[in-house]
Amino acid sequence: MLSKEKIARINALSKKSKTSELTKAEAIEQKELRDEYIRTFRSSVENTLHSVTVMDPEGNDVTPDKLKETKNNLKH
């Protein structure tokens, strides 16, 4: 998870970009922070999905094979 300071900085740069133009350094910083945020978010979603088992109404495991394979790869 991104630190509160980094999230606050993302928000501050976003707010500034709506009222005035960012400097080149600020634009680069904003892109780097956004990229880091997206990587962190995707990783979090991926970790959540690896703990999911999909069940049908009868109680059968219908987890997609691709997800099962990635779960097994993580265990090894």
MOPAC internal coordinates of N, CA, C and O (Angstrom, degrees):
PM7 1SCF
backbone

  N    0.0000 0     0.00 0     0.00 0    0    0    0
  C    1.4483 1     0.00 0     0.00 0    1    0    0
  C    1.5243 1   108.66 1     0.00 0    2    1    0
  O    1.2310 1   121.11 1   -37.11 1    3    2    1
  N    1.3024 1   115.48 1   142.89 1    3    2    1
  C    1.4549 1   121.29 1   179.26 1    5    3    2
  C    1.5241 1   110.06 1   -74.36 1    6    5    3
  O    1.2310 1   120.98 1   -33.82 1    7    6    5
  N    1.3090 1   115.72 1   146.18 1    7    6    5
  C    1.4661 1   119.80 1  -179.80 1    9    7    6
  C    1.5328 1   110.29 1   -68.01 1   10    9    7
  O    1.2310 1   121.51 1   -22.38 1   11   10    9
  N    1.2999 1   114.71 1   157.62 1   11   10    9
  C    1.4713 1   120.08 1   178.77 1   13   11   10
  C    1.5190 1   110.96 1   -61.30 1   14   13   11
  O    1.2310 1   120.91 1   146.43 1   15   14   13
  N    1.3238 1   115.86 1   -33.57 1   15   14   13
  C    1.4707 1   119.96 1   180.00 1   17   15   14
  C    1.5253 1   111.23 1   -65.60 1   18   17   15
  O    1.2310 1   120.81 1   138.26 1   19   18   17
  N    1.3298 1   116.06 1   -41.74 1   19   18   17
  C    1.4670 1   119.40 1   179.93 1   21   19   18
  C    1.5232 1   111.13 1   -68.14 1   22   21   19
  O    1.2310 1   120.47 1   139.83 1   23   22   21
  N    1.3192 1   116.72 1   -40.17 1   23   22   21
  C    1.4664 1   119.98 1   178.28 1   25   23   22
  C    1.5270 1   109.70 1   -65.04 1   26   25   23
  O    1.2310 1   120.44 1   138.75 1   27   26   25
  N    1.3161 1   116.76 1   -41.25 1   27   26   25
  C    1.4657 1   120.53 1   177.49 1   29   27   26
  C    1.5260 1   110.55 1   -61.74 1   30   29   27
  O    1.2310 1   120.64 1   141.13 1   31   30   29
  N    1.3324 1   116.38 1   -38.87 1   31   30   29
  C    1.4707 1   120.31 1   179.53 1   33   31   30
  C    1.5268 1   110.48 1   -67.65 1   34   33   31
  O    1.2310 1   119.91 1   139.01 1   35   34   33
  N    1.3279 1   117.78 1   -40.99 1   35   34   33
  C    1.4711 1   121.27 1   175.81 1   37   35   34
  C    1.5204 1   109.42 1   -57.47 1   38   37   35
  O    1.2310 1   120.70 1   133.27 1   39   38   37
  N    1.3261 1   116.28 1   -46.73 1   39   38   37
  C    1.4656 1   120.50 1  -179.01 1   41   39   38
  C    1.5194 1   112.03 1   -65.39 1   42   41   39
  O    1.2310 1   120.29 1   140.48 1   43   42   41
  N    1.3408 1   117.05 1   -39.52 1   43   42   41
  C    1.4606 1   120.46 1   179.65 1   45   43   42
  C    1.5216 1   110.89 1   -65.01 1   46   45   43
  O    1.2310 1   120.54 1   137.47 1   47   46   45
  N    1.3307 1   116.56 1   -42.53 1   47   46   45
  C    1.4651 1   119.74 1   178.84 1   49   47   46
  C    1.5189 1   111.08 1   -66.95 1   50   49   47
  O    1.2310 1   120.27 1   142.13 1   51   50   49
  N    1.3131 1   117.08 1   -37.87 1   51   50   49
  C    1.4571 1   120.87 1   178.11 1   53   51   50
  C    1.5291 1   110.70 1   -63.98 1   54   53   51
  O    1.2310 1   120.92 1   135.10 1   55   54   53
  N    1.3179 1   115.85 1   -44.90 1   55   54   53
  C    1.4620 1   120.65 1   179.29 1   57   55   54
  C    1.5329 1   110.50 1   -62.35 1   58   57   55
  O    1.2310 1   120.69 1   136.20 1   59   58   57
  N    1.3379 1   116.28 1   -43.80 1   59   58   57
  C    1.4542 1   120.08 1   179.83 1   61   59   58
  C    1.5256 1   111.16 1   -63.35 1   62   61   59
  O    1.2310 1   120.46 1   140.90 1   63   62   61
  N    1.3390 1   116.72 1   -39.10 1   63   62   61
  C    1.4629 1   120.30 1  -177.87 1   65   63   62
  C    1.5235 1   112.33 1   -65.71 1   66   65   63
  O    1.2310 1   120.37 1   159.25 1   67   66   65
  N    1.3192 1   116.91 1   -20.75 1   67   66   65
  C    1.4658 1   120.85 1   178.81 1   69   67   66
  C    1.5244 1   111.82 1   -81.25 1   70   69   67
  O    1.2310 1   120.39 1   157.17 1   71   70   69
  N    1.3263 1   116.86 1   -22.83 1   71   70   69
  C    1.4643 1   119.81 1  -177.49 1   73   71   70
  C    1.5184 1   113.21 1  -107.41 1   74   73   71
  O    1.2310 1   120.25 1   155.70 1   75   74   73
  N    1.3348 1   117.13 1   -24.30 1   75   74   73
  C    1.4634 1   120.56 1   178.35 1   77   75   74
  C    1.5260 1   108.85 1  -154.20 1   78   77   75
  O    1.2310 1   121.26 1    -8.14 1   79   78   77
  N    1.3081 1   115.20 1   171.86 1   79   78   77
  C    1.4549 1   119.54 1  -178.85 1   81   79   78
  C    1.5295 1   110.51 1   -81.49 1   82   81   79
  O    1.2310 1   121.15 1   -41.77 1   83   82   81
  N    1.3205 1   115.41 1   138.23 1   83   82   81
  C    1.4606 1   120.35 1   176.92 1   85   83   82
  C    1.5273 1   109.33 1   -76.65 1   86   85   83
  O    1.2310 1   121.05 1   -30.33 1   87   86   85
  N    1.3177 1   115.60 1   149.67 1   87   86   85
  C    1.4574 1   119.11 1   173.22 1   89   87   86
  C    1.5266 1   107.52 1   -70.37 1   90   89   87
  O    1.2310 1   120.83 1   -13.78 1   91   90   89
  N    1.3152 1   116.03 1   166.22 1   91   90   89
  C    1.4612 1   119.86 1   179.42 1   93   91   90
  C    1.5302 1   110.40 1   -59.79 1   94   93   91
  O    1.2310 1   120.13 1   137.93 1   95   94   93
  N    1.3298 1   117.35 1   -42.07 1   95   94   93
  C    1.4647 1   121.85 1   179.26 1   97   95   94
  C    1.5316 1   110.78 1   -63.89 1   98   97   95
  O    1.2310 1   120.30 1   139.18 1   99   98   97
  N    1.3224 1   117.04 1   -40.82 1   99   98   97
  C    1.4714 1   120.40 1   179.02 1  101   99   98
  C    1.5239 1   110.88 1   -67.36 1  102  101   99
  O    1.2310 1   120.17 1   141.47 1  103  102  101
  N    1.3251 1   117.28 1   -38.53 1  103  102  101
  C    1.4679 1   120.89 1   179.14 1  105  103  102
  C    1.5255 1   110.18 1   -64.24 1  106  105  103
  O    1.2310 1   120.56 1   139.06 1  107  106  105
  N    1.3239 1   116.53 1   -40.94 1  107  106  105
  C    1.4656 1   120.62 1   177.69 1  109  107  106
  C    1.5249 1   110.02 1   -65.11 1  110  109  107
  O    1.2310 1   120.81 1   134.87 1  111  110  109
  N    1.3321 1   116.05 1   -45.13 1  111  110  109
  C    1.4685 1   120.66 1   178.64 1  113  111  110
  C    1.5287 1   110.43 1   -59.83 1  114  113  111
  O    1.2310 1   120.56 1   136.36 1  115  114  113
  N    1.3275 1   116.53 1   -43.64 1  115  114  113
  C    1.4560 1   121.11 1  -179.84 1  117  115  114
  C    1.5296 1   110.58 1   -60.84 1  118  117  115
  O    1.2310 1   120.24 1   134.48 1  119  118  117
  N    1.3236 1   117.14 1   -45.52 1  119  118  117
  C    1.4616 1   120.51 1   179.61 1  121  119  118
  C    1.5211 1   110.98 1   -62.50 1  122  121  119
  O    1.2310 1   120.18 1   135.81 1  123  122  121
  N    1.3303 1   117.25 1   -44.19 1  123  122  121
  C    1.4629 1   120.70 1   179.72 1  125  123  122
  C    1.5269 1   111.46 1   -62.68 1  126  125  123
  O    1.2310 1   120.55 1   137.12 1  127  126  125
  N    1.3272 1   116.56 1   -42.88 1  127  126  125
  C    1.4636 1   120.39 1   179.22 1  129  127  126
  C    1.5278 1   111.08 1   -65.79 1  130  129  127
  O    1.2310 1   120.29 1   137.89 1  131  130  129
  N    1.3247 1   117.06 1   -42.11 1  131  130  129
  C    1.4669 1   120.29 1   178.36 1  133  131  130
  C    1.5221 1   110.99 1   -63.96 1  134  133  131
  O    1.2310 1   120.55 1   137.77 1  135  134  133
  N    1.3331 1   116.56 1   -42.23 1  135  134  133
  C    1.4604 1   120.23 1   178.57 1  137  135  134
  C    1.5282 1   110.74 1   -61.60 1  138  137  135
  O    1.2310 1   120.57 1   137.14 1  139  138  137
  N    1.3339 1   116.52 1   -42.86 1  139  138  137
  C    1.4596 1   120.61 1   178.07 1  141  139  138
  C    1.5264 1   110.64 1   -63.17 1  142  141  139
  O    1.2310 1   120.58 1   138.69 1  143  142  141
  N    1.3326 1   116.49 1   -41.31 1  143  142  141
  C    1.4686 1   121.03 1   178.79 1  145  143  142
  C    1.5277 1   110.10 1   -61.41 1  146  145  143
  O    1.2310 1   120.39 1   134.52 1  147  146  145
  N    1.3217 1   116.87 1   -45.48 1  147  146  145
  C    1.4671 1   120.72 1  -178.72 1  149  147  146
  C    1.5245 1   110.79 1   -64.63 1  150  149  147
  O    1.2310 1   119.93 1   137.39 1  151  150  149
  N    1.3392 1   117.74 1   -42.61 1  151  150  149
  C    1.4680 1   120.48 1   177.55 1  153  151  150
  C    1.5291 1   110.75 1   -60.20 1  154  153  151
  O    1.2310 1   120.74 1   136.00 1  155  154  153
  N    1.3150 1   116.20 1   -44.00 1  155  154  153
  C    1.4674 1   120.98 1   179.96 1  157  155  154
  C    1.5222 1   110.94 1   -63.90 1  158  157  155
  O    1.2310 1   120.76 1   136.54 1  159  158  157
  N    1.3251 1   116.16 1   -43.46 1  159  158  157
  C    1.4659 1   121.12 1   179.64 1  161  159  158
  C    1.5242 1   110.64 1   -62.56 1  162  161  159
  O    1.2310 1   120.39 1   132.09 1  163  162  161
  N    1.3250 1   116.87 1   -47.91 1  163  162  161
  C    1.4688 1   120.67 1  -179.84 1  165  163  162
  C    1.5237 1   111.44 1   -61.15 1  166  165  163
  O    1.2310 1   120.54 1   139.05 1  167  166  165
  N    1.3080 1   116.58 1   -40.95 1  167  166  165
  C    1.4558 1   120.68 1   178.64 1  169  167  166
  C    1.5252 1   110.77 1   -62.37 1  170  169  167
  O    1.2310 1   120.72 1   138.60 1  171  170  169
  N    1.3052 1   116.22 1   -41.40 1  171  170  169
  C    1.4595 1   121.32 1   179.01 1  173  171  170
  C    1.5312 1   111.00 1   -63.07 1  174  173  171
  O    1.2310 1   120.64 1   136.04 1  175  174  173
  N    1.3228 1   116.37 1   -43.96 1  175  174  173
  C    1.4731 1   120.56 1   179.06 1  177  175  174
  C    1.5266 1   109.76 1   -64.89 1  178  177  175
  O    1.2310 1   120.49 1   137.32 1  179  178  177
  N    1.3178 1   116.67 1   -42.68 1  179  178  177
  C    1.4581 1   120.80 1   179.51 1  181  179  178
  C    1.5285 1   110.73 1   -61.42 1  182  181  179
  O    1.2310 1   120.05 1   135.64 1  183  182  181
  N    1.3167 1   117.51 1   -44.36 1  183  182  181
  C    1.4669 1   120.86 1   178.04 1  185  183  182
  C    1.5150 1   111.57 1   -62.07 1  186  185  183
  O    1.2310 1   120.34 1   141.47 1  187  186  185
  N    1.3227 1   116.95 1   -38.53 1  187  186  185
  C    1.4610 1   121.00 1   177.51 1  189  187  186
  C    1.5223 1   110.84 1   -64.28 1  190  189  187
  O    1.2310 1   120.68 1   135.66 1  191  190  189
  N    1.3431 1   116.31 1   -44.34 1  191  190  189
  C    1.4562 1   119.77 1  -179.16 1  193  191  190
  C    1.5329 1   112.24 1   -63.64 1  194  193  191
  O    1.2310 1   120.50 1   148.78 1  195  194  193
  N    1.3202 1   116.65 1   -31.22 1  195  194  193
  C    1.4556 1   119.16 1  -179.94 1  197  195  194
  C    1.5340 1   112.27 1   -71.18 1  198  197  195
  O    1.2310 1   120.28 1   169.53 1  199  198  197
  N    1.3087 1   117.07 1   -10.47 1  199  198  197
  C    1.4641 1   119.17 1   177.61 1  201  199  198
  C    1.5327 1   111.95 1  -104.84 1  202  201  199
  O    1.2310 1   120.85 1  -172.83 1  203  202  201
  N    1.3394 1   115.98 1     7.17 1  203  202  201
  C    1.4680 1   120.94 1  -176.64 1  205  203  202
  C    1.5248 1   110.60 1   -96.20 1  206  205  203
  O    1.2310 1   121.04 1   -41.99 1  207  206  205
  N    1.3219 1   115.62 1   138.01 1  207  206  205
  C    1.4556 1   122.50 1   169.60 1  209  207  206
  C    1.5235 1   106.35 1  -123.28 1  210  209  207
  O    1.2310 1   120.80 1   -52.10 1  211  210  209
  N    1.3274 1   116.08 1   127.90 1  211  210  209
  C    1.4684 1   121.22 1  -177.54 1  213  211  210
  C    1.5243 1   108.34 1   -94.45 1  214  213  211
  O    1.2310 1   121.16 1   -53.14 1  215  214  213
  N    1.3266 1   115.38 1   126.86 1  215  214  213
  C    1.4603 1   121.25 1  -179.24 1  217  215  214
  C    1.5332 1   109.02 1  -118.81 1  218  217  215
  O    1.2310 1   120.56 1   -38.16 1  219  218  217
  N    1.3398 1   116.53 1   141.84 1  219  218  217
  C    1.4608 1   120.06 1   174.68 1  221  219  218
  C    1.5340 1   108.77 1   -86.03 1  222  221  219
  O    1.2310 1   119.75 1    -5.90 1  223  222  221
  N    1.3242 1   118.08 1   174.10 1  223  222  221
  C    1.4736 1   120.13 1  -177.27 1  225  223  222
  C    1.5343 1   114.51 1   -58.76 1  226  225  223
  O    1.2310 1   120.06 1   156.28 1  227  226  225
  N    1.3456 1   117.50 1   -23.72 1  227  226  225
  C    1.4672 1   120.42 1   179.48 1  229  227  226
  C    1.5287 1   112.08 1   -86.69 1  230  229  227
  O    1.2310 1   120.00 1   176.64 1  231  230  229
  N    1.2994 1   117.60 1    -3.36 1  231  230  229
  C    1.4515 1   120.99 1   178.48 1  233  231  230
  C    1.5243 1   114.69 1    92.86 1  234  233  231
  O    1.2310 1   120.59 1  -169.27 1  235  234  233
  N    1.3288 1   116.48 1    10.73 1  235  234  233
  C    1.4679 1   120.52 1   178.78 1  237  235  234
  C    1.5212 1   110.25 1   -84.22 1  238  237  235
  O    1.2310 1   121.41 1   -37.73 1  239  238  237
  N    1.3164 1   114.90 1   142.27 1  239  238  237
  C    1.4631 1   120.83 1   177.25 1  241  239  238
  C    1.5301 1   108.53 1   -74.38 1  242  241  239
  O    1.2310 1   120.54 1   -65.20 1  243  242  241
  N    1.3309 1   116.57 1   114.80 1  243  242  241
  C    1.4658 1   121.94 1   179.35 1  245  243  242
  C    1.5272 1   110.57 1  -119.81 1  246  245  243
  O    1.2310 1   121.22 1  -150.40 1  247  246  245
  N    1.3251 1   115.28 1    29.60 1  247  246  245
  C    1.4532 1   120.88 1   178.12 1  249  247  246
  C    1.5304 1   108.38 1   -60.68 1  250  249  247
  O    1.2310 1   119.77 1   -48.38 1  251  250  249
  N    1.3333 1   118.04 1   131.62 1  251  250  249
  C    1.4721 1   120.04 1   179.51 1  253  251  250
  C    1.5310 1   111.31 1   -55.38 1  254  253  251
  O    1.2310 1   120.95 1   -38.64 1  255  254  253
  N    1.3329 1   115.79 1   141.36 1  255  254  253
  C    1.4629 1   121.40 1  -178.04 1  257  255  254
  C    1.5218 1   111.98 1   -56.97 1  258  257  255
  O    1.2310 1   120.18 1   140.95 1  259  258  257
  N    1.3066 1   117.26 1   -39.05 1  259  258  257
  C    1.4659 1   119.75 1  -178.72 1  261  259  258
  C    1.5309 1   110.60 1   -61.45 1  262  261  259
  O    1.2310 1   120.10 1   139.94 1  263  262  261
  N    1.3295 1   117.42 1   -40.06 1  263  262  261
  C    1.4579 1   120.89 1   178.02 1  265  263  262
  C    1.5285 1   110.83 1   -67.84 1  266  265  263
  O    1.2310 1   120.48 1   140.04 1  267  266  265
  N    1.3300 1   116.69 1   -39.96 1  267  266  265
  C    1.4657 1   120.38 1   177.11 1  269  267  266
  C    1.5276 1   110.60 1   -60.90 1  270  269  267
  O    1.2310 1   120.80 1   137.86 1  271  270  269
  N    1.3367 1   116.07 1   -42.14 1  271  270  269
  C    1.4653 1   120.42 1  -179.84 1  273  271  270
  C    1.5324 1   111.11 1   -62.14 1  274  273  271
  O    1.2310 1   120.37 1   136.35 1  275  274  273
  N    1.3296 1   116.90 1   -43.65 1  275  274  273
  C    1.4682 1   118.97 1  -178.85 1  277  275  274
  C    1.5255 1   110.07 1   -68.39 1  278  277  275
  O    1.2310 1   119.73 1   145.61 1  279  278  277
  N    1.3190 1   118.13 1   -34.39 1  279  278  277
  C    1.4666 1   121.05 1   176.41 1  281  279  278
  C    1.5193 1   109.70 1   -62.69 1  282  281  279
  O    1.2310 1   120.54 1   134.82 1  283  282  281
  N    1.3293 1   116.58 1   -45.18 1  283  282  281
  C    1.4745 1   121.74 1  -179.43 1  285  283  282
  C    1.5240 1   110.33 1   -64.64 1  286  285  283
  O    1.2310 1   119.76 1   141.23 1  287  286  285
  N    1.3150 1   118.07 1   -38.77 1  287  286  285
  C    1.4624 1   121.45 1   179.27 1  289  287  286
  C    1.5201 1   111.34 1   -64.74 1  290  289  287
  O    1.2310 1   120.14 1   147.43 1  291  290  289
  N    1.3062 1   117.34 1   -32.57 1  291  290  289
  C    1.4606 1   120.98 1   178.89 1  293  291  290
  C    1.5279 1   111.67 1   -71.08 1  294  293  291
  O    1.2310 1   120.75 1   148.30 1  295  294  293
  N    1.3200 1   116.16 1   -31.70 1  295  294  293
  C    1.4640 1   120.26 1  -178.42 1  297  295  294
  C    1.5226 1   111.49 1   -71.91 1  298  297  295
  O    1.2310 1   120.60 1   152.03 1  299  298  297
  N    1.3304 1   116.45 1   -27.97 1  299  298  297
  C    1.4786 1   119.97 1  -176.29 1  301  299  298
  C    1.4692 1   112.73 1   -90.90 1  302  301  299
  O    1.2310 1   120.10 1   180.00 1  303  302  301

